[in-house]
């Protein structure tokens, strides 16, 4: 069984793939899920913020309201 921290890291890695593919909404969703599993890791927050700055989509900003 994997820990919540390991699952969160896996979600971040998937988010990174989505980011590279310019799938901003998916990346934001994955980073948000990672935060839900491990809210002590600052990288998850900074990655999600980078989606908003780089993707600058309304959908990415709205995903922050849910978290």
C-alpha angles and dihedrals in degrees: 000000000000123000124245089251091055091048090049091052090051089052090050090052090052088048089054090054091050090048092053089050089052090242091143099173093049091047092051091049092051093048089049091052089050090053091051089056097041116014093172096072110093094196091071091057095045092048091051091048090051089056089058094048096043101034094034091191126150089230092059092050091048091053088063091059091060094052 
